Amino acid sequence: MMRCPNCNSKDIGKIGSHQFYCWSCFIELTVNGDKMSVYQVEEDGTLSSLDDLFFGEPIPPHIHAGGM
């Protein structure tokens, strides 16, 4: 089961082939292999990168896109 790297919630929805959305803290995740990008969804629908908050942290094995 995939967990949110921000709030540790299991309430993750798949919105694209490598895109996920956390319904608990409202962030969007993009996973490609070993690389993850984290975004905040703004009021106007644009995405703001939060990668600087998570930079340098390894992706836990249960986060990989194939782990769902």
N, C-alpha and C positions, 0 to 999 in steps of 0.2 A: 504494500500500500504506500502510495506517495504521500509525503508530508510537506507542508509549507516550510521553507527555510526561515521565514520571518516569524511566524506565530506557532509553528509546529502542528497546525491543524491538519486533519485528514480530509477536510471538506474541500477537495480540489476537483475542479471540473476541467475536462479537456475541451478546448475551443479550436484546436487546429492540430495538424499532424505532430507538431513539436511545441505546441502552445497550451498553457494551462492557466487556470484562474482560481485564486483562493477566495472562497466565499466568506471566509472569516475576517481576513484583513484587507481584502479587495486589491490584491496585487496580481499582476500578470507575470507568468514565468515562461521563458523560452529555453528549451533544452535541446542541444545538439551534441550528441556524444558526451564528452566530459566537460563541455562548456555550458554554463547556465547564465542567463541574463534575467534580471529582475526589474520590473517596471511598476511604477505607480500610475494608475489610470486617473487622469485629471477630469474635472467637471465637464470640460468640452470634448472629452473622449480621446484626447491625445495622451501619449505615453511619455513619462519622464523616467529616465534610467535611475535605478537605485544600485547599480553595480558597484559604485564606490563604497557603499556600505557593506557589501558582501565580497569585495575584491580580495583575492588571496585565500579564501576559504575553500578547501576541497569539497566537491559535491559528494555527499554521503551515498553509498550504494543504492539505497532505496529511492533516490530522487531521479535516477536515470529514466528516460522516456520509455524504455522497454520494461520498466519495473511495474507498470500499471496493470 
